[in-house]
Amino acid sequence: MSAEHSSLTLPSFAKINLRLEVKGRRPDGYHELFAVFQTIDIRDTLCFEETSDNSIELICEQEGIPGDDRNLVVKAGRELKTVFGVNLGVRIKLRKRIPAGGGLGGGSSNAAVALVGLCQIWDINPQQGQLLAIARRLGADVPFFLTGGTAAATGIVDKIAGLKDIDYSYVIVVTPAVQVSTAQAYSMLGAPALTKDSTDIILSVSDAEAQVGDSLSVEPRNDLESVVFEIEPEVRRVKNELIRTGASMALMSGSGSSVFGIFENREAQKFALERLNREANWLVFSCSTVSRKTYSEAMGSCGAFLQQNLSD
């Protein structure tokens, strides 16, 4: 392995859902979805250091973050070892800022960044499409975090199509101290069963882009909001407070519990932050969107590596 890759530090960005539509239950038991993902500049950090003992050591000081095979970062390393026959080890230090279980994709983002960082550390050169296939095995929205920016996601949100980047400079994300069960939310939604074969119901890239159109910023949608508001009324209160403090649009991200608000300018954002931070049990973040170009640049040499290796 080259000396320049013996250690590496990479950012791991969060995401919000600008749209989440549940089309119905598929024949395989999963739900057919149409989503629009957007990276934001709330980030974790992963520091990689190659070791020679063939082990994967994950260190995270935040309480409640597992360091074993329950963590997607460790699973990502094991997948790469199996597929490419790697006999080296790694020590990974994970610095968490993205709230766990808040619908911001922190675990999936960490997994995607682990795949990229470990390919560099271990000098792995996947064939085109190979890295994407591994990402899909790790989790439905892991593939999105190989590209970032604004993207449409279809199927079980594992089919990703890049869209024209949306620029929101003044965003507030609030994560209340409640946990939402994704399985319970989908169960309560009671989406109808889809009768078509799964190959027929997966939307094409062009269909996905057509659905977004020019109405995205004025027609937010999350089909899980109503049921999550029943399960955890605190999430509804977060959304109401974001609107009350001046958000031009507010929406729950994923299956919650995080809710984001879009503000017109820095002054409006600052006004809202002062009031929202009075809530003792809410994590409140000031952030902005991250474009696909900025996402790639933040990954440094790994950004170019991804562009060369991502292909179906």
Phi and psi in degrees as a GROMACS rama.xvg file:
@    title "Ramachandran Plot"
@    xaxis  label "Phi"
@    yaxis  label "Psi"
@TYPE xy
-71.5096  149.244  SER-2
-61.6875  -32.2359  ALA-3
-66.5541  -18.0312  GLU-4
-108.409  11.5934  HIS-5
-67.7947  -24.2125  SER-6
-144.757  153.603  SER-7
-159.601  139.627  LEU-8
-124.904  129.198  THR-9
-132.845  147.414  LEU-10
-81.3187  154.134  PRO-11
-132.869  99.3665  SER-12
-81.6385  152.171  PHE-13
-83.7571  172.448  ALA-14
-137.385  158.889  LYS-15
-121.838  159.267  ILE-16
-98.5296  112.88  ASN-17
-78.2825  -19.8279  LEU-18
-156.25  144.46  ARG-19
-147.575  107.917  LEU-20
-112.596  131.286  GLU-21
-100.419  111.183  VAL-22
-78.8224  -31.2656  LYS-23
151.681  176.229  GLY-24
-85.885  131.527  ARG-25
-83.2636  163.614  ARG-26
-58.3962  -24.3682  PRO-27
-86.6021  3.31476  ASP-28
95.6597  -19.0618  GLY-29
-79.4867  172.647  TYR-30
-102.781  136.9  HIS-31
-80.7352  125.418  GLU-32
-125.616  156.694  LEU-33
-128.929  119.58  PHE-34
-132.373  156.312  ALA-35
-121.912  117.384  VAL-36
-97.7481  149.536  PHE-37
-145.086  123.159  GLN-38
-74.0889  145.058  THR-39
-128.001  164.74  ILE-40
-90.3085  20.3735  ASP-41
-75.0462  128.806  ILE-42
-142.798  148.327  ARG-43
-92.547  174.368  ASP-44
-134.313  134.062  THR-45
-115.354  125.899  LEU-46
-111.878  121.953  CYS-47
-107.238  137.345  PHE-48
-138.493  121.363  GLU-49
-67.7269  140.076  GLU-50
-127.051  166.043  THR-51
-105.155  7.87838  SER-52
-97.9082  7.50965  ASP-53
70.5259  12.9258  ASN-54
-104.871  162.031  SER-55
-115.504  111.205  ILE-56
-109.866  121.569  GLU-57
-112.382  124.151  LEU-58
-117.015  124.265  ILE-59
-143.05  125.527  CYS-60
-79.3756  -15.6465  GLU-61
-72.5913  131.446  GLN-62
-64.1204  139.808  GLU-63
90.9636  -4.45556  GLY-64
-95.9857  112.397  ILE-65
-68.6474  148.602  PRO-66
-109.864  11.0223  GLY-67
-111.73  -158.172  ASP-68
-65.4861  -7.99518  ASP-69
-72.6207  -18.1169  ARG-70
-90.8525  131.976  ASN-71
-63.2636  -23.9408  LEU-72
-64.3564  -45.9337  VAL-73
-65.7104  -41.6989  VAL-74
-60.9072  -38.5037  LYS-75
-61.2477  -44.0926  ALA-76
-63.2323  -41.063  GLY-77
-65.9444  -38.908  ARG-78
-60.3762  -46.3511  GLU-79
-63.7074  -40.1403  LEU-80
-61.3354  -43.0026  LYS-81
-67.4258  -47.2982  THR-82
-69.7194  -38.5521  VAL-83
-110.882  4.13224  PHE-84
63.7608  40.9434  GLY-85
-78.7821  132.958  VAL-86
-113.524  14.3069  ASN-87
-98.9203  169.313  LEU-88
-118.352  179.167  GLY-89
-155.233  146.558  VAL-90
-112.94  123.885  ARG-91
-118.028  123.303  ILE-92
-101.879  120.914  LYS-93
-107.769  116  LEU-94
-100.365  113.752  ARG-95
-92.8128  134.254  LYS-96
-130.233  -29.2132  ARG-97
-71.6359  126.002  ILE-98
-61.1993  134.478  PRO-99
-74.703  138.158  ALA-100
68.8369  23.9244  GLY-101
-104.087  6.96306  GLY-102
80.4627  17.2283  GLY-103
-106.246  4.3957  LEU-104
73.7269  22.2275  GLY-105
-58.8509  -45.6371  GLY-106
-63.8573  -41.964  GLY-107
-67.9444  -39.1573  SER-108
-63.1069  -45.5219  SER-109
-57.692  -40.7195  ASN-110
-64.5794  -44.5203  ALA-111
-63.5761  -43.6148  ALA-112
-67.1443  -34.8092  VAL-113
-61.9801  -42.9218  ALA-114
-56.9752  -46.7211  LEU-115
-68.065  -48.7357  VAL-116
-62.5594  -40.2836  GLY-117
-70.284  -32.6114  LEU-118
-60.9017  -37.7938  CYS-119
-72.6036  -46.3449  GLN-120
-62.1065  -41.1755  ILE-121
-96.9835  9.86009  TRP-122
53.0882  47.8044  ASP-123
-92.8984  132.616  ILE-124
-119.799  88.5539  ASN-125
-67.9401  154.75  PRO-126
-74.044  160.871  GLN-127
-58.305  132.317  GLN-128
88.9668  -15.8836  GLY-129
-69.9238  -42.3327  GLN-130
-65.7054  -39.1274  LEU-131
-63.7987  -39.2918  LEU-132
-63.8854  -40.6342  ALA-133
-65.3389  -42.8677  ILE-134
-58.2412  -41.2305  ALA-135
-64.7922  -33.5852  ARG-136
-69.3797  -29.1217  ARG-137
-75.2083  -35.2537  LEU-138
175.581  152.658  GLY-139
-59.4523  -40.8499  ALA-140
-100.527  8.56255  ASP-141
-61.9788  -41.185  VAL-142
-55.322  -34.5312  PRO-143
-57.9825  -37.9556  PHE-144
-77.6474  2.85429  PHE-145
-82.5063  -15.0179  LEU-146
-125.108  -40.174  THR-147
70.3829  -162.53  GLY-148
75.3334  -146.413  GLY-149
-106.321  129.419  THR-150
-149.896  145.962  ALA-151
-89.451  140.933  ALA-152
-127.053  131.745  ALA-153
-128.42  -178.896  THR-154
69.9202  -125.454  GLY-155
-97.6628  30.2645  ILE-156
69.8356  23.1575  VAL-157
-97.5864  -8.73644  ASP-158
-98.8524  114.034  LYS-159
-111.357  133.389  ILE-160
-129.508  119.052  ALA-161
-63.8907  137.931  GLY-162
-116.742  170.243  LEU-163
-60.6981  129.104  LYS-164
-62.0803  138.382  ASP-165
-101.465  137.079  ILE-166
-114.007  106.891  ASP-167
-116.997  110.393  TYR-168
-85.2234  -21.9259  SER-169
-125.535  90.426  TYR-170
-120.528  143.043  VAL-171
-123.071  130.832  ILE-172
-113.168  130.142  VAL-173
-120.497  127.793  VAL-174
-118.113  107.708  THR-175
-76.0194  165.921  PRO-176
-85.0463  57.2947  ALA-177
-134.464  153.724  VAL-178
-113.051  133.949  GLN-179
-111.054  130.11  VAL-180
-81.855  115.006  SER-181
-61.1253  -41.7718  THR-182
-61.8451  -41.9368  ALA-183
-65.5519  -39.5405  GLN-184
-62.2158  -46.1945  ALA-185
-66.3451  -36.7947  TYR-186
-64.8588  -43.2122  SER-187
-69.4226  -28.055  MET-188
-63.8912  -34.0503  LEU-189
61.4933  44.6488  GLY-190
-62.6021  141.62  ALA-191
-67.6314  152.689  PRO-192
-72.5698  139.227  ALA-193
-88.7255  134.355  LEU-194
-95.005  -13.8245  THR-195
-79.78  159.835  LYS-196
-63.81  150.154  ASP-197
-59.7178  -29.738  SER-198
-68.6279  -23.3373  THR-199
-87.4867  -26.1284  ASP-200
-93.275  -12.5391  ILE-201
-73.4182  125.076  ILE-202
-71.8137  143.784  LEU-203
-78.657  166.85  SER-204
-59.109  -44.1231  VAL-205
-65.6852  -38.7251  SER-206
-62.7532  -42.0725  ASP-207
-61.81  -45.911  ALA-208
-65.6613  -36.2579  GLU-209
-64.5176  -35.3406  ALA-210
-66.0237  -32.9368  GLN-211
-71.6612  -51.7185  VAL-212
53.6407  -148.411  GLY-213
-99.5035  4.43451  ASP-214
-97.6963  2.29214  SER-215
-57.4393  -46.3072  LEU-216
-70.574  -20.1712  SER-217
-110.162  -3.34277  VAL-218
-129.182  64.3876  GLU-219
-65.9125  150.395  PRO-220
-155.3  132.964  ARG-221
-142.594  107.111  ASN-222
-65.7855  -15.9766  ASP-223
-88.8751  -9.98347  LEU-224
-55.411  -50.3065  GLU-225
-60.0594  -40.6201  SER-226
-76.0138  -35.4815  VAL-227
-66.7293  -36.8343  VAL-228
-61.0776  -31.5383  PHE-229
-72.5478  -42.862  GLU-230
-66.8775  -46.0415  ILE-231
-132.909  90.3479  GLU-232
-56.4944  -21.8872  PRO-233
-62.2049  -31.7571  GLU-234
-67.458  -39.6926  VAL-235
-61.4923  -41.1045  ARG-236
-63.846  -37.8646  ARG-237
-59.732  -47.9816  VAL-238
-61.1156  -44.6028  LYS-239
-61.6765  -38.2392  ASN-240
-69.3024  -37.6778  GLU-241
-61.4653  -43.1385  LEU-242
-67.5497  -42.751  ILE-243
-63.0637  -32.4149  ARG-244
-88.5194  5.52185  THR-245
117.646  4.55786  GLY-246
-64.3626  134.487  ALA-247
-76.1395  -20.1354  SER-248
-157.733  139.381  MET-249
-138.893  144.103  ALA-250
-155.673  142.489  LEU-251
-70.3488  143.157  MET-252
-97.5039  126.667  SER-253
59.129  -133.194  GLY-254
-97.756  19.5709  SER-255
83.3136  177.74  GLY-256
-96.6109  1.62438  SER-257
-73.3062  144.871  SER-258
-128.828  139.26  VAL-259
-116.5  153.294  PHE-260
-128.477  143.857  GLY-261
-104.747  131.913  ILE-262
-118.618  153.333  PHE-263
-73.4477  -34.3547  GLU-264
-155.448  176.729  ASN-265
-65.703  -35.8854  ARG-266
-64.9956  -43.5201  GLU-267
-64.7918  -38.7693  ALA-268
-64.8359  -43.6972  GLN-269
-63.6682  -42.2377  LYS-270
-57.7984  -46.2623  PHE-271
-66.7241  -41.5738  ALA-272
-58.2752  -42.4568  LEU-273
-59.9421  -37.5366  GLU-274
-82.2248  -39.7338  ARG-275
-68.9931  -31.7386  LEU-276
-70.7532  -6.37423  ASN-277
-75.9949  -15.3632  ARG-278
-80.159  114.669  GLU-279
-66.065  -30.0804  ALA-280
-103.9  17.1186  ASN-281
-111.212  135.332  TRP-282
-88.7713  123.521  LEU-283
-119.775  125.656  VAL-284
-121.191  133.46  PHE-285
-96.0723  127.384  SER-286
-154.658  -178.663  CYS-287
-144.967  167.603  SER-288
-74.969  157.115  THR-289
-119.858  120.181  VAL-290
-73.9425  166.017  SER-291
-61.4574  -40.235  ARG-292
-65.226  -45.8083  LYS-293
-64.707  -38.2777  THR-294
-59.9207  -47.6586  TYR-295
-63.4828  -42.5871  SER-296
-64.7759  -36.0352  GLU-297
-66.1918  -23.7024  ALA-298
-82.9505  -2.99557  MET-299
60.3845  -133.324  GLY-300
-63.0108  -23.3819  SER-301
-69.722  -24.6829  CYS-302
-64.2214  -44.9169  GLY-303
-66.0131  -38.2635  ALA-304
-58.0634  -43.6967  PHE-305
-65.4057  -42.9842  LEU-306
-59.7882  -34.0539  GLN-307
-76.225  -27.4808  GLN-308
-104.645  -11.7588  ASN-309
-89.1932  111.743  LEU-310
-164.776  140.695  SER-311
